[in-house]
């Protein structure tokens, strides 16, 4: 797959000689494994220390992917068949896969017009079988953490935050089980693949360290660690190569976010001209941050959404209808679940997920130049589309 101009990929677009140099140094030092090398490992430890500082977490653990981080969190809950995990109707399919792997039942919660989890729908879906809520912060939009924590307060329901598409540095809450991150190629900062867990809970951190390293405690930040195998663990470690790339990307994170902010304003200015006088559309990104990697446009019907989508794609914008994304949206997930006879639960109202079919998503490429924005500003909707 080619990452074209219609994709955001903000971290990847920031690659330059710094990433080349750090990879060269790691290879020259002959140390690509975080545990040992001809030279002493340094980058995985440095990344974990930087993550703690930047996200305000007591503990951090670098991993080989964001999905591994979620799997560790779900394994910590000791799930049994029939236990339910609530996730929003928009995310990446590995959220669903991790729940199914742990033999739990996914419960798909409707989302707001900014793709964040709808707290009112969450309240209706919570049950005595609910073990956790996955709060996704999609496309740079920060979900309503306070509302979710208010609903789960006084229960044994864990809140797991997915900040994989969130602005770098979202504070890690002491009231959640953890926050997990992804550093895959499309994310704000990237190492191609990679992930991390952030938490304030020592017991969970100890579980995560052992689960990611074959039941061992060789890489924790705890003073009383030991290397006696305990419990069951896999090999989910980050490499020094990934960590070296992240070390350079983290140093650029604020610059990347600033470039996204500038580009977002240019997209919005051009789109305002396209949508001027068209009452059928609303830009729905929430105002929790200005570093979103996407712009969301809500249409008043599926027909007007389709018309605008066609117009924008003819102009080279790369717009997508959210509900048509097979791996990201509830509609595609439910087809997959039905085809494989998996048990799942949804909202009772048939139209609860229809807003996804009226939502358009435009990824923000901060490398777009003047010619693109001039072209976009001159786009005109077809008669009757707005």
C-alpha positions as CSV (number, residue, x, y, z in Angstrom):
1,X,0.0,0.0,0.0
2,X,1.2,3.4,-0.9
3,X,0.7,6.2,1.6
4,X,-0.5,8.9,-0.7
5,X,-1.2,12.6,-0.2
6,X,-4.7,11.9,1.0
7,X,-3.4,10.2,4.2
8,X,-2.2,12.1,7.3
9,X,0.7,10.0,8.5
10,X,2.1,13.0,10.5
11,X,5.0,11.2,12.1
12,X,6.2,9.5,9.0
13,X,6.2,12.8,7.1
14,X,8.6,14.2,9.7
15,X,11.3,11.5,9.0
16,X,14.6,13.1,8.0
17,X,18.3,12.6,8.6
18,X,17.8,12.4,12.4
19,X,16.0,9.0,12.1
20,X,18.6,7.8,9.6
21,X,21.4,8.8,12.0
22,X,19.9,7.1,15.1
23,X,19.4,3.8,13.1
24,X,23.0,4.0,11.9
25,X,24.2,4.5,15.5
26,X,22.2,1.6,16.8
27,X,23.6,-0.7,14.1
28,X,27.1,0.6,14.7
29,X,26.8,-0.2,18.4
30,X,25.5,-3.7,17.6
31,X,22.7,-3.5,20.0
32,X,19.2,-4.0,18.5
33,X,17.6,-5.9,21.4
34,X,16.5,-4.0,24.4
35,X,17.9,-6.6,26.8
36,X,21.5,-7.0,25.5
37,X,24.0,-6.2,22.8
38,X,27.6,-5.8,22.1
39,X,27.1,-2.3,23.5
40,X,24.7,-1.5,26.4
41,X,21.0,-0.9,25.4
42,X,19.9,2.7,25.9
43,X,16.9,3.7,23.8
44,X,14.0,1.6,25.2
45,X,14.8,2.8,28.7
46,X,15.1,6.4,27.5
47,X,11.7,6.2,25.7
48,X,10.0,4.9,28.8
49,X,11.4,7.7,30.9
50,X,10.3,10.3,28.4
51,X,6.8,8.8,28.1
52,X,6.4,9.0,31.9
53,X,7.4,12.7,31.8
54,X,5.4,13.7,28.7
55,X,2.1,11.9,29.8
56,X,2.4,12.4,33.6
57,X,2.3,8.7,34.3
58,X,3.8,6.9,37.3
59,X,4.9,3.9,35.1
60,X,5.4,3.3,31.4
61,X,6.2,0.3,29.3
62,X,7.3,0.3,25.7
63,X,5.9,-2.5,23.6
64,X,5.9,-3.9,20.1
65,X,2.4,-2.6,19.3
66,X,-0.7,-0.8,20.6
67,X,-2.7,-4.0,20.3
68,X,-0.2,-5.8,22.6
69,X,-0.8,-3.1,25.1
70,X,-4.6,-3.6,25.0
71,X,-4.2,-7.4,25.2
72,X,-2.1,-6.9,28.4
73,X,-4.8,-4.8,29.9
74,X,-7.5,-7.2,29.1
75,X,-5.5,-10.2,30.3
76,X,-5.1,-8.4,33.7
77,X,-8.9,-8.5,34.2
78,X,-8.9,-12.3,34.1
79,X,-11.9,-12.3,31.8
80,X,-14.3,-15.3,31.5
81,X,-16.7,-16.2,28.8
82,X,-19.8,-14.0,29.1
83,X,-17.8,-11.0,30.4
84,X,-18.5,-7.9,28.4
85,X,-16.2,-5.2,27.1
86,X,-17.7,-2.0,25.8
87,X,-16.0,-0.3,22.9
88,X,-17.1,2.7,20.7
89,X,-18.5,2.1,17.3
90,X,-15.4,3.7,15.7
91,X,-11.8,2.5,16.2
92,X,-9.4,0.0,14.7
93,X,-10.5,-3.6,14.3
94,X,-7.8,-4.9,16.6
95,X,-9.9,-3.5,19.5
96,X,-12.5,-6.0,18.6
97,X,-9.9,-8.7,17.9
98,X,-8.3,-8.4,21.3
99,X,-11.7,-8.7,23.1
100,X,-12.6,-11.8,21.0
101,X,-9.1,-13.3,21.7
102,X,-9.7,-13.0,25.4
103,X,-13.1,-14.8,24.9
104,X,-15.1,-11.9,26.1
105,X,-18.2,-10.4,24.5
106,X,-17.8,-7.1,22.6
107,X,-20.5,-4.5,23.2
108,X,-20.5,-1.8,20.5
109,X,-21.5,1.6,21.9
110,X,-22.8,4.4,19.6
111,X,-20.6,7.5,19.1
112,X,-21.2,11.2,18.9
113,X,-20.7,13.3,15.7
114,X,-17.0,13.7,16.6
115,X,-16.6,9.8,16.8
116,X,-16.1,9.8,20.6
117,X,-18.1,7.4,22.7
118,X,-21.6,8.6,23.6
119,X,-21.9,8.6,27.5
120,X,-25.7,8.4,27.4
121,X,-25.5,5.3,25.1
122,X,-22.8,3.9,27.4
123,X,-25.1,4.2,30.4
124,X,-27.8,2.2,28.6
125,X,-25.4,-0.6,27.6
126,X,-23.6,-1.1,31.0
127,X,-24.7,-4.3,32.8
128,X,-23.7,-6.6,35.6
129,X,-21.5,-8.4,33.1
130,X,-19.5,-5.3,32.1
131,X,-15.8,-5.6,33.0
132,X,-14.3,-2.7,31.1
133,X,-15.0,0.3,28.9
134,X,-12.5,1.2,26.2
135,X,-12.5,5.0,25.8
136,X,-11.1,5.8,22.4
137,X,-9.8,9.3,21.6
138,X,-10.3,9.1,17.8
139,X,-8.7,11.3,15.1
140,X,-7.3,13.7,17.7
141,X,-10.7,14.2,19.3
142,X,-10.6,13.7,23.1
143,X,-13.4,11.7,24.5
144,X,-15.4,12.6,27.6
145,X,-13.3,10.9,30.2
146,X,-15.1,12.6,33.1
147,X,-18.5,11.4,32.0
148,X,-17.2,7.8,31.6
149,X,-15.5,7.8,35.0
150,X,-18.6,9.2,36.6
151,X,-20.7,6.3,35.1
152,X,-18.1,3.6,36.3
153,X,-17.5,5.2,39.7
154,X,-18.3,2.8,42.6
155,X,-18.2,-0.3,40.3
156,X,-15.5,-2.8,39.4
157,X,-15.6,-1.7,35.8
158,X,-12.1,-0.7,34.5
159,X,-11.6,2.2,32.1
160,X,-9.0,1.6,29.5
161,X,-8.0,4.7,27.4
162,X,-7.0,4.3,23.7
163,X,-4.9,7.3,22.9
164,X,-3.4,5.8,19.7
165,X,-4.8,8.6,17.5
166,X,-4.7,11.2,20.2
167,X,-2.5,14.3,20.4
168,X,0.8,13.4,22.0
169,X,0.9,14.1,25.7
170,X,-2.7,13.6,26.8
171,X,-2.4,13.3,30.6
172,X,-2.6,9.8,32.0
173,X,-5.4,9.7,34.6
174,X,-4.9,7.9,38.0
175,X,-8.6,7.0,37.8
176,X,-8.3,4.7,34.8
177,X,-6.6,1.3,34.6
178,X,-4.2,2.5,31.9
179,X,-3.7,4.5,28.7
180,X,-2.3,2.7,25.7
181,X,-0.5,4.2,22.6
182,X,0.4,3.0,19.1
183,X,3.4,4.1,17.1
184,X,2.3,2.5,13.8
185,X,3.0,4.3,10.6
186,X,-0.2,6.4,10.5
187,X,0.1,7.8,14.0
188,X,1.2,11.2,15.3
189,X,4.7,9.8,16.0
190,X,5.9,6.5,14.5
191,X,8.4,3.8,14.6
192,X,6.6,1.8,11.8
193,X,5.2,-0.4,14.6
194,X,5.3,-0.1,18.4
195,X,3.2,0.8,21.3
196,X,3.2,1.6,25.0
197,X,1.3,1.3,28.3
198,X,1.0,4.2,30.8
199,X,-0.5,3.8,34.2
200,X,-0.4,5.0,37.8
201,X,-1.1,1.4,39.2
202,X,1.9,-0.5,40.4
203,X,0.2,-3.9,40.5
204,X,-1.0,-3.5,36.9
205,X,2.5,-2.3,35.8
206,X,4.1,-5.4,37.4
207,X,1.6,-7.6,35.5
208,X,2.4,-5.8,32.2
209,X,6.1,-6.1,32.6
210,X,5.9,-9.8,33.2
211,X,3.3,-10.5,30.6
212,X,5.3,-8.7,27.9
213,X,8.5,-10.7,28.7
214,X,7.7,-14.4,29.2
215,X,6.7,-14.0,32.8
216,X,10.0,-12.3,33.8
217,X,10.8,-9.0,35.4
218,X,13.9,-8.0,33.6
219,X,13.0,-4.5,32.4
220,X,10.8,-2.9,35.1
221,X,11.5,0.5,36.7
222,X,10.8,-1.0,40.1
223,X,13.6,-1.1,42.8
224,X,12.5,-4.5,44.1
225,X,12.3,-6.4,40.8
226,X,13.3,-10.0,40.5
227,X,13.8,-12.3,37.5
228,X,11.9,-15.3,38.9
229,X,9.3,-16.3,36.3
230,X,5.7,-15.7,37.6
231,X,2.5,-16.3,35.8
232,X,2.2,-16.6,32.0
233,X,3.9,-14.2,29.6
234,X,4.5,-13.7,25.9
235,X,7.3,-11.9,24.0
236,X,5.9,-8.4,23.2
237,X,9.0,-6.4,23.7
238,X,10.0,-3.3,21.7
239,X,13.4,-3.3,19.9
240,X,16.1,-0.8,20.2
241,X,15.6,0.0,16.5
242,X,12.0,1.0,17.2
243,X,12.9,2.8,20.4
244,X,15.6,4.8,18.6
245,X,13.2,6.0,16.0
246,X,10.7,6.9,18.8
247,X,13.4,8.8,20.7
248,X,13.8,11.1,17.6
249,X,10.1,11.3,16.9
250,X,9.3,12.2,20.5
251,X,11.8,15.1,20.3
252,X,9.8,16.3,17.3
253,X,6.3,15.7,18.7
254,X,5.5,19.3,19.5
255,X,6.7,20.5,16.1
256,X,4.6,17.8,14.4
257,X,1.5,18.9,16.4
258,X,2.2,22.5,15.5
259,X,2.4,21.7,11.8
260,X,-0.9,19.8,12.1
261,X,-2.5,22.8,13.8
262,X,-1.4,25.1,11.0
263,X,-2.6,22.7,8.3
264,X,-5.9,22.1,10.1
265,X,-6.6,25.8,9.9
266,X,-5.8,25.9,6.2
267,X,-8.1,22.9,5.5
268,X,-10.9,24.5,7.5
269,X,-10.5,27.8,5.7
270,X,-10.7,26.2,2.3
271,X,-13.6,23.9,3.3
272,X,-15.6,26.9,4.7
273,X,-15.6,28.2,1.2
274,X,-16.8,24.9,-0.2
275,X,-19.6,24.6,2.3
276,X,-20.6,28.3,2.3
277,X,-24.4,28.5,2.0
278,X,-24.8,24.7,2.3
279,X,-26.9,24.2,5.5
280,X,-26.8,20.4,5.1
281,X,-23.2,20.1,6.5
282,X,-21.5,20.7,9.9
283,X,-17.9,20.4,10.8
284,X,-18.0,18.3,14.0
285,X,-14.5,18.0,15.4
286,X,-14.7,18.9,19.1
287,X,-12.7,21.8,20.5
288,X,-10.7,19.7,23.0
289,X,-7.6,20.3,21.0
290,X,-6.4,21.9,17.8
291,X,-4.0,19.1,16.8
292,X,-6.5,16.8,15.2
293,X,-5.1,14.7,12.3
294,X,-8.6,14.6,10.7
295,X,-11.6,16.8,9.9
296,X,-15.1,15.4,10.3
297,X,-18.1,16.7,8.4
298,X,-21.6,15.6,9.3
299,X,-24.3,15.7,6.6
300,X,-28.0,15.7,7.2
301,X,-28.6,12.6,5.1
302,X,-26.7,9.8,3.4
303,X,-27.4,11.2,0.0
304,X,-25.9,14.6,0.8
305,X,-22.9,12.9,2.4
306,X,-22.4,10.8,-0.7
307,X,-22.6,13.9,-2.9
308,X,-20.1,15.9,-0.9
309,X,-17.8,12.8,-0.7
310,X,-17.8,12.5,-4.5
311,X,-17.1,16.2,-5.0
312,X,-14.2,16.2,-2.5
313,X,-12.6,13.1,-4.0
314,X,-12.8,14.5,-7.5
315,X,-10.7,17.5,-6.1
316,X,-8.1,15.1,-4.7
317,X,-9.0,15.6,-1.1
318,X,-9.4,11.9,-0.2
319,X,-12.6,12.1,1.8
320,X,-14.1,8.9,3.2
321,X,-17.6,8.1,4.5
322,X,-16.9,6.7,8.0
323,X,-19.6,4.0,7.9
324,X,-18.1,2.6,4.7
325,X,-14.7,1.9,6.3
326,X,-14.7,-1.9,6.7
327,X,-12.1,-2.1,9.5
328,X,-12.9,1.0,11.5
329,X,-16.7,1.3,11.8
330,X,-19.5,-0.7,13.5
331,X,-21.1,-1.6,10.2
332,X,-18.1,-3.5,9.0
333,X,-17.4,-5.0,12.4
334,X,-21.0,-6.4,12.6
335,X,-20.7,-8.0,9.2
336,X,-17.4,-9.7,10.4
337,X,-18.9,-10.8,13.7
338,X,-22.0,-12.2,12.0
339,X,-20.0,-14.0,9.3
340,X,-17.9,-15.7,12.0
341,X,-20.8,-16.4,14.4
342,X,-19.3,-14.4,17.2
343,X,-21.5,-13.3,20.1
344,X,-21.8,-9.5,20.5
345,X,-24.2,-6.9,21.7
346,X,-25.3,-3.5,20.3
347,X,-27.7,-0.7,21.2
348,X,-31.3,-1.6,20.9
349,X,-32.3,1.3,18.6
350,X,-31.8,0.3,15.0
351,X,-30.7,3.8,13.9
352,X,-28.1,4.1,16.7
353,X,-25.2,3.8,14.3
354,X,-26.7,5.6,11.3
355,X,-24.7,8.8,12.0
356,X,-21.5,6.9,10.8
357,X,-23.1,6.8,7.3
358,X,-23.5,10.6,7.3
359,X,-20.0,11.4,8.6
360,X,-17.2,12.3,6.2
361,X,-13.6,12.0,7.3
362,X,-10.7,14.0,5.8
363,X,-7.2,13.2,6.9
364,X,-4.9,16.3,7.4
365,X,-1.6,16.1,5.5
366,X,0.6,18.9,6.8
367,X,2.8,18.7,3.7
368,X,0.0,19.9,1.4
369,X,1.1,23.1,-0.4
370,X,-0.5,26.2,-1.7
371,X,-1.6,24.7,-5.0
372,X,-3.8,22.1,-3.2
373,X,-5.5,24.6,-1.0
374,X,-6.2,26.9,-3.9
375,X,-7.7,24.0,-5.8
376,X,-9.8,23.0,-2.7
377,X,-11.0,26.6,-2.3
378,X,-12.4,26.6,-5.8
379,X,-14.4,23.4,-5.4
380,X,-18.2,23.9,-5.8
381,X,-20.9,21.6,-4.6
382,X,-23.2,20.2,-7.2
383,X,-26.6,21.8,-7.3
384,X,-28.8,20.4,-4.6
385,X,-25.9,18.7,-2.7
386,X,-26.1,21.2,0.1
